[in-house]
Amino acid sequence: MTTTTHSMAASPQSSAQSAPLHPLKDFWRYFSANRGAVGALLIVVTVLLLAALAPLIAPYNPDLTDNSVFLVPPAWQTGGSSAHLLGTDAIGRDILSRLMHGARLSLTIGIAVVALSVLTGTTLGLLAGYFRGIFEIAVMRIMDIILTLPSLLLAIVIVAILGPGLMNAMLAVSIVVLPHYVRITRAAVISETSRDYVTAARMGGAGHWRVMFSEVLPNCTAPLIVQATLGISTAILDAAALGFLGLGAQPPSPEWGTMSADGREFVLRAWWVVTFPGLAILITVLAFNLLGDGLRDALDPKLKR
């Protein structure tokens, strides 16, 4: 009798423990296990807040010049000033203010490039993986040709044809990273179309477009989310490289690559002019890469333990 009572009392507890977690809680459990990804998330959120609040918290206008403070070192170095915590550049502009406003520009470039690439690449990959045949062969051979060319060199050629400028640089980087989204989407679509739920939808009378966008595409989003997160870091890095070469954002835009290019002739006597924009690129790109790794671990069922 006592045994029965104990088993009946333990039954609700065991059933409560076996109840499945909410998807968001399950995701966070796997994501938070990666401490590097959590730290990267905090850095990304901080950069996003700095970018959003730059007009309110930046101490100076990013384009404001001051003839009396040329190449002032950071505040902790001899000759520095607390009025310019990270120093000034060759024409007296505040480095900290330009970095904050540059975060807005660099993040806008990364997000816009990824949005354009994901939209175009997902559409092409979905159509190629679903309909197959000649269209698939044509699309994938074009993507293979793009992948055979060095990415930065291809971006330089495209910008050289279109002309230097921020919009042309964003378009060039979008074309360079496009094949990754096409290939990922196509592989996921081919895998999903052979599953039972797709067959059931077809037998239920669903048309091609409904099967593609309502059944197949939602189940292909996990790898696309991971690739998009990693793609933001790639876009920021490529845009900064184009800006450094004078083919991206043009002065006086406070884009991090352009800032590094402006200060390269002063690198020996004013290290802060080049170092701080370079560190901003390094930290932001590393944070997005670590965040992408954490999302991959949390969203891929094969990596869950």
C-alpha positions in Angstrom: 0.0 0.0 0.0 2.8 2.3 0.9 4.6 1.5 -2.4 1.5 2.3 -4.4 1.1 5.7 -2.6 4.7 6.6 -3.3 4.4 5.6 -7.0 1.2 7.6 -7.4 2.8 10.6 -5.7 5.9 10.4 -7.9 3.9 10.0 -11.1 2.9 13.7 -11.5 6.5 14.8 -10.8 8.0 12.5 -13.4 5.5 13.5 -16.0 6.2 17.2 -15.3 10.0 16.5 -15.7 9.4 14.7 -19.0 7.3 17.5 -20.4 9.0 19.1 -23.4 10.6 22.5 -22.9 9.3 25.6 -24.7 11.2 26.0 -28.0 12.8 29.3 -26.9 13.8 27.8 -23.5 15.3 24.8 -25.3 17.1 27.1 -27.7 18.5 29.2 -24.9 19.6 26.1 -22.9 21.8 25.0 -25.8 22.9 28.5 -26.7 23.9 29.5 -23.2 26.1 26.4 -22.8 28.5 28.2 -25.2 30.0 30.9 -23.1 31.8 32.4 -26.1 28.6 32.8 -27.9 26.9 34.5 -24.9 29.8 36.9 -24.6 29.6 37.6 -28.3 25.9 38.3 -28.0 26.6 40.9 -25.3 29.2 42.5 -27.5 26.9 42.6 -30.5 24.1 44.1 -28.4 26.5 46.7 -27.1 27.6 47.6 -30.6 24.0 47.8 -31.8 23.1 50.2 -28.9 26.2 52.4 -29.6 25.1 52.6 -33.2 21.5 53.4 -32.4 22.4 56.0 -29.7 25.4 57.5 -31.4 23.7 60.9 -32.2 22.8 61.2 -28.5 25.9 59.8 -26.7 28.7 60.8 -29.1 30.6 63.7 -27.5 31.2 65.5 -30.8 29.9 65.6 -34.4 31.9 63.0 -36.3 32.7 65.5 -39.1 33.6 68.4 -36.8 37.2 69.6 -37.2 39.3 71.6 -34.8 42.6 73.2 -35.8 43.8 73.3 -32.2 43.7 69.5 -31.6 45.5 67.9 -34.5 46.6 64.3 -33.6 46.0 64.6 -29.9 46.8 61.2 -28.3 44.4 59.2 -26.1 43.6 60.6 -22.7 45.9 58.1 -20.8 48.9 59.0 -22.9 51.2 61.9 -22.3 49.8 65.0 -24.1 46.3 63.5 -24.1 43.1 65.2 -23.1 40.0 64.0 -21.2 38.0 66.0 -23.8 39.0 63.4 -26.4 39.2 60.0 -24.7 40.6 58.1 -27.8 42.4 61.1 -29.3 41.9 63.0 -32.6 42.9 62.4 -36.2 45.0 64.6 -38.5 42.3 67.3 -38.9 41.1 67.4 -35.3 38.1 65.1 -35.5 37.2 63.1 -32.3 38.1 59.4 -32.8 35.5 58.1 -30.3 32.7 60.0 -31.9 33.7 58.8 -35.4 33.9 55.2 -34.1 30.3 55.4 -32.7 28.9 56.8 -35.9 31.0 54.4 -37.9 29.3 51.5 -36.1 26.0 52.7 -37.5 27.5 52.7 -41.0 29.3 49.4 -40.8 26.3 47.6 -39.2 24.0 49.1 -41.9 26.3 47.8 -44.6 26.5 44.3 -43.0 22.7 44.0 -42.5 21.8 45.4 -45.9 24.2 43.2 -47.7 23.0 40.1 -45.9 19.3 41.0 -46.4 19.8 41.4 -50.2 21.9 38.2 -50.4 19.6 36.1 -48.3 16.5 37.3 -50.3 18.1 36.7 -53.7 20.0 33.5 -52.7 17.1 31.9 -51.0 14.8 32.5 -54.0 17.3 31.1 -56.5 18.3 28.1 -54.2 14.6 27.3 -53.5 13.7 27.3 -57.2 16.8 25.4 -58.2 16.4 22.7 -55.5 12.7 22.2 -56.1 12.4 22.2 -59.9 15.9 20.9 -60.7 16.7 20.3 -64.4 18.2 23.0 -66.7 17.4 25.9 -64.4 19.3 24.2 -61.5 22.3 23.5 -63.7 22.4 27.1 -65.0 22.1 28.7 -61.6 24.7 26.4 -59.9 27.2 26.8 -62.7 27.0 30.6 -62.3 27.5 30.3 -58.6 30.5 28.0 -59.1 32.1 30.5 -61.4 31.6 33.2 -58.8 33.2 31.0 -56.1 36.2 30.3 -58.3 37.2 34.0 -58.2 38.9 35.5 -55.1 36.1 37.3 -53.3 37.9 40.6 -52.6 39.3 40.7 -56.1 35.8 40.2 -57.6 34.4 42.9 -55.4 37.1 45.3 -56.5 36.4 44.5 -60.2 32.6 45.1 -59.7 33.2 48.4 -57.9 35.7 49.5 -60.5 33.1 48.9 -63.2 30.2 50.5 -61.3 32.3 53.3 -59.8 33.4 53.9 -56.2 30.8 54.5 -53.6 29.0 53.0 -50.7 26.0 51.6 -52.6 28.1 50.1 -55.3 30.4 48.5 -52.6 27.3 47.0 -50.9 26.1 45.6 -54.2 29.5 44.1 -55.0 29.8 42.4 -51.6 26.2 41.1 -52.0 27.2 39.4 -55.3 30.4 38.0 -53.8 28.5 36.3 -50.8 25.5 35.2 -52.9 26.7 31.7 -53.8 26.8 30.6 -50.2 23.1 31.2 -49.6 22.1 29.6 -53.0 24.1 26.5 -52.2 22.8 26.2 -48.6 19.2 26.7 -49.6 19.4 24.3 -52.6 20.9 21.5 -50.4 18.3 22.0 -47.7 15.4 22.0 -50.2 16.6 18.8 -51.9 16.8 17.1 -48.5 13.4 18.3 -47.4 11.4 17.5 -50.6 12.1 13.8 -50.1 10.4 13.8 -46.7 6.9 12.4 -45.9 5.3 15.7 -45.0 6.0 17.1 -48.4 4.5 14.0 -50.1 1.4 14.3 -47.9 1.0 18.0 -48.8 1.2 17.1 -52.5 -1.3 14.3 -52.1 -3.6 16.8 -50.3 -3.7 18.9 -53.4 -1.1 21.6 -52.5 0.4 23.4 -55.5 4.1 24.0 -56.2 4.2 27.4 -54.7 2.4 26.4 -51.5 4.7 23.4 -51.0 7.8 25.5 -51.5 6.9 28.5 -49.4 4.6 26.9 -46.8 6.1 23.5 -46.3 9.8 23.4 -47.5 11.1 26.9 -46.9 10.2 27.1 -43.1 12.3 23.9 -42.5 15.3 25.4 -44.2 15.6 28.5 -42.1 18.0 27.2 -39.4 21.1 27.0 -41.6 20.2 30.3 -43.3 20.0 32.0 -39.9 23.5 30.8 -39.0 25.0 31.7 -42.4 23.3 35.2 -42.3 24.9 35.8 -38.9 28.3 34.8 -40.2 27.6 36.8 -43.4 27.3 40.0 -41.5 30.9 39.7 -40.3 32.0 38.9 -43.8 30.2 41.9 -45.2 31.6 44.3 -42.6 35.1 43.0 -43.4 34.8 43.2 -47.2 33.2 46.7 -47.0 36.0 47.8 -44.7 38.6 46.4 -47.2 36.9 48.3 -50.0 36.8 51.5 -47.9 40.5 51.1 -47.1 41.3 50.9 -50.8 39.2 54.0 -51.5 36.5 52.0 -53.4 33.8 51.9 -50.6 32.4 54.7 -48.4 34.1 58.0 -49.3 35.5 60.6 -46.9 34.4 62.2 -44.7 32.1 59.2 -43.9 33.2 57.7 -40.6 33.3 54.1 -41.9 35.9 52.0 -40.1 37.8 51.0 -43.2 37.9 54.6 -44.5 39.1 55.8 -41.1 42.0 53.3 -41.3 42.9 54.5 -44.7 42.8 58.1 -43.7 45.3 57.5 -40.8 47.7 55.1 -42.5 50.3 57.8 -43.3 50.4 58.8 -39.6 50.7 55.2 -38.3 54.3 55.7 -37.0 53.6 58.9 -35.0 49.9 58.6 -34.2 49.2 54.9 -33.7 45.7 55.5 -32.3 44.4 56.9 -35.7 44.7 53.4 -37.3 44.6 51.1 -34.2 41.1 52.0 -32.9 39.2 51.6 -36.2 41.1 48.3 -36.7 40.1 47.1 -33.2 36.5 48.0 -33.8 36.5 45.9 -37.0 38.3 43.0 -35.2 36.0 42.9 -32.2 32.8 43.3 -34.2 33.7 40.6 -36.8 34.9 38.2 -34.1 31.7 38.7 -32.1 29.5 37.9 -35.1 31.5 34.8 -35.9 31.3 33.5 -32.3 27.5 34.3 -32.3 27.1 32.4 -35.6 28.9 29.4 -34.0 26.6 29.5 -31.0 23.5 29.7 -33.2 24.7 26.7 -35.2 25.2 24.6 -32.1 21.7 25.6 -30.8 19.8 25.2 -34.0 21.4 22.1 -35.5 19.8 19.0 -34.0 22.9 16.9 -34.9 25.1 19.0 -32.6 22.7 19.0 -29.6 23.8 16.8 -26.7 
